Amino acid sequence: MITFDPSTTAASSAEKTKKRAAQIQALRAMIRTDKDDFSRQVHTMALKKLEDMENDEH
């Protein structure tokens, strides 16, 4: 059973935002070092998806 605990919601949200920011930084680094176009395209799509998710929360 899942219960809602409002005291952990803000912390959980902050953790998600922090984790997503780290993922975005990692993807940007990968895009800079990608050797082939396919990898660059895949990483760019993933980056766009994460950035969209970040923007939807704000």
N, C-alpha and C positions, 0 to 999 in steps of 0.2 A: 504494500500500500504506500502510495506517495502522499506525503503531508507537506503543506506549505508553511514554511517558517520565515516570516518577514524579516527577522533579524539577520538571516544569512543571505537574503536576496541582494542587498547592496554590495556585500563583499563578493558574492558570486559573480555579479555583473562586472565589478571592477576587475576580478580575476580573468573573466572572459575577454574583456577589453585589452587587458595587459597581454594575454596570451595571443590574441589576434594581432596586436601591434608587433609582437615578436615574429609571428608568422609572416606578416607583410614585409618586415625588414629582411627576413631570410629569403623570401621569394625575390625581392628586388636584387639581392646579392646574387642569387642564382641566375637571374635574367642577364645580369652584367657579365657573368662568366660562361653562359651557355655557348657551346661550340656549334650547335646545329639549330636550324630554324624551327624544327618540330619541337624541340625542348623549350625553346624560347616562347613559342606560341602557347604551349601547354602551361608554362609558368605564368605567362601574361594573363591567360584566361583565369587561372587560379587567383592571381593577384586582383584582378578586376572583381571577381566574385567576393573575395574577402573585403575589399574596399566598399563594395555595394552593401554588404552586411553591416559594416561599420557605420556607413551613412544612414542606413535604415534605423539604426538604434538611436540616432541623435536627432 
